[in-house]
Amino acid sequence: VAMHAIGRHWVGMPDPGGVYFGITLFMCTLWYSLGGVGPFPFREKLAPWENGLFGWGVIMTLTILLFLAFVNFNGLPIQDHRTDPHGQIAAQEWFDRCVWIIVWIQAFGSIMCFQGWPFVLLKTPWYQISQLAVCIGLGTACWEVTLAAEIDQPTSASAVGATMISFSLYHA
């Protein structure tokens, strides 16, 4: 549905291209829903359906911008496909980075392990901004460590991150 919503150009994205858009969409959705962002500052001003529509717009816009700016299909069998956004980061490395950022969004999320602590001690919007900065920083640091470890299979690093996500779900 999301792929169809962003235009005819992207509807024909072959596998595994959609996987990289999907992980970006999942990361942005978790950031919006677990990062304390929600429909701030419109939460009290809009009806629930308007908040939902607003959230969908924010999540999709951010997903599309991140996908276009960062994902690059070089080295994949679909590298010459018309849907290659020619971004800055190889697609598999982008996937791994997103998984690590998701790990930290899950850990610090408002309803997850740390329940937003210590960021909830700050006032809005500093709570959300600082939490996002720390999640991106820690996610990028973990991603860099797994790259430096030169793991043979790039997906092995994602598997470690996904295991950590499972721990946060079991803990919550």
N, C-alpha and C positions, 0 to 999 in steps of 0.2 A: 504494500500500500504506500509506504513512504517513498519507495523508488518511483512509483507511478506519479506521486504528487509533485515531484520536482521537475517533471517535463519529459517530453518525448525523447530527448537526447540520451537520457539515462535509463529509460525503460529497457533497452536492449543490452544492458550491462551483463556480460557473461560471468559465470563463476570462474574464478574466485573473486572477481571485482566487487561484487555485492557484499562480500564478507567484510571488506575494509570500510565500506560505507556503513554497514551494520554495526561494527564495533564502535565507530565514531558516534553513531546515533545512540547506542546503548550508553556510552560514556557521558554524552551530553544529557541524556534523560536522567541518569543517576545523579549527575551534578545538580540538575534543576530540582529533582525531587528529594534527594538526601542531603544536599548541601545547604539547606536552610534558605534557599533562594525563593522557591515557590513564585508566586506572582507579585513579589515585593516590587514596588510599594503600592500595588493596586489591590491587594488581598481583600481589604474591607470595602473597597469601592465598586467592585465588579460582582456580578452574579456568578455562581459556580460554573455555568456553562461558558461564560465569558473568560473566567480564569483558565478554564481548560483550553479554550481556543487561543488565548494569549500564550499559555505555556507551550502549546503545540507550535505556534509561530516562532517563539524564541528558540526552542529546541531544534526545529528544522533549519532555521536560518543559521544558527551556530554550527550545526552539523555540516551543512553544505559549505559554509565558509572554511571550516577546518579541513574538510575532505579535499576541497579544491586547492587549498594552500599547501597541504602537507603530504598527501598521498601521491606516490609515483609507482607506476606498474613496471618499471624497468626490472628486467630479470625474470619476469613472469611470462608464461605463454601468451598472455593477453597484452603485452607491452605496446603493441602497435594498434590496439583497438581504439576506436573513436571515443570511448569513454574514459581513457587514461587522462587524469587531471594534470599530469606532469608537475606534481608538487615537489617539495624539498626532501622528503624522506621516503626511502624504499618502503613499499607496502607492508612487507612482513615486519620490518622494524617499527613502522607506525602501529601495527597491530599489537606488538609486544609492549610498546610504550603506553598505548591505551589501556591494556590489561593492567599494567603497573599503576597507572593513575586511578583506575577503577578500584584496585586493592585499597588505596589510601582513602578514596571517597567512601568506600564501604566501611573502613575502620573508623573514620572520623565523622561519618554521617550522623545526622541528628537523631536517628532512631537505631543506630547500629552500635558497635562495641563501645566507643568512648562517648556516644550520644552528644557529639558536638564539643565535648570538653577538650581543650581549654578555651576554645574559640567562643563558646557561648557567654563567656565572661565579658566579651566585648559587645558594644552596641551595634545594631544594624546600621549600616551595611558593612562595617569593619569585620564583624563576625564572618560573614559570607566571603568577603574578599580575602581575609587572612587564611581561612580554611582552604579556599581554592588554591591560593599561592603555595601553601604547604603541601597539599595533595599533588600538585603539578611538580613541585620541587622534589618531593620524596619519590614520586613515580618516575621522574626523569633520572634521579640518582640510581634507583634500582635497575632501571633500564640500562644505564651506562655500565653498571657493575656486571650485568649479565652479558653485555656486549664485550666487555673487557675479558670476561671469563672464556670467551670464544667457544661457547657451547656449540657442538656440531649441528644440532638441529635447532633452528631458531624457535620452533614451537615449544621446545623444552623449557625455555625461560617463561613462556606464557603459561605452561602447565604449573610451574612453581607459583606464579602469581594467582592462577585460578584456584590452586589449593588454598592459598591464603584467603581468597575471597570466600571459599567454603567455610574456613574457620570463623570468619566474621559472621557468616549466616548462622552457623551453629551456636555461636556465642550470643547473638542478638535475641 
